[in-house]
Amino acid sequence: MKDIKQYILEIDANTLPSDITVNDMRGEEGGTLTVSFGKNGWGLSDEFAKIDKIIHKISHSYNIYLVDCKVDTLDDVYTFTFQYDNKNFE
């Protein structure tokens, strides 16, 4: 029987789920996007890739800005708040 340390070393982190929660409060000229994620213990690369897809889609029609970032490293919980608008969008 394998010990827990060996089992952890053999786990493929890429097969574990990474959940993000997206709250998009949109108005006529823009809105606020809040993205919360964490608690998987395997790093941030998967979550960043998912956030990139969301931001990329919005950026086709709006200016988008990261306005707040909350990091709780003890609980492995992260919240990014973005604001977006179409003022002076070229």
C-alpha angles and dihedrals in degrees: 000000000000120000119237094255092058091045092053092049090054097050115109104225091199090070094056119097121252113201125197127182118216124195113185115189102188129184133177096279102026143310151205124282119197119191120189124184145144139089095109097101096215104097137269107275097098093047092048090052091053092046089049091057091052095046092045092055093049093046091064089072107018144040105248128199134185102231103168138019123186118191124186104182093178092060095029092235124141133185125189120189119200129184122203136185140163096229109135089353109168 
